[in-house]
Amino acid sequence: MTREQILRNQLDMASHNLSCYSANLLMDTPKPGYEEQHKEAAAEVEMLKIWLKEFHRSNTDSTREFIGTISEMKSGKTYDGKPLIDHLGFLVDIGKSWLDGDRRIFNVGPEVQEWLVSGQYDIDRHERYDEGKSDTVRITVDTIEYIRAIEWAE
């Protein structure tokens, strides 16, 4: 694990905390009674963003991996009528009960569209269930929250 990964993980948690203490989606207004916690969380987010600017950006170090389960898929159509998976609800495994997972929404990149749209994910998941295997997957997400790779986690 690198210093950058630790800071990115901390930024994720600080951003989550800020959203919990915020009264709106812009996270610029605190909930009544949580003004001090909101102020501290906002300061932490800003500080971590400044520290993360120290790191050189490249495609290889700008991705994150999560392990967990796909909890929902939002589908639609492209402009020319082809099926599309717009985004996934993902329950990140945090090592406790599945009820304690960290729910996140990620956009779906073109690299994984075919596997999801074709139904191959569901087929593979059912086969794994029949074999007694887990439906846990490892996803690779880029900095703009697009899933670029999905693989089964053993």
Secondary structure, 3 states (H helix, E strand, C coil): CCHHHHHHHHHHHHHHHHHHCECCCCCCCECCCCHHHHHHHHHHHHHHHHHHCCCCCCCCCCCEEEEEEEEEEEEEECCCCCEEEEEEEEEECCCCCHHHCEEEEEEECHHHHHHHHCCHHHHHHHHHHHCCCCCCEEEEECCCCEEEEEEECC
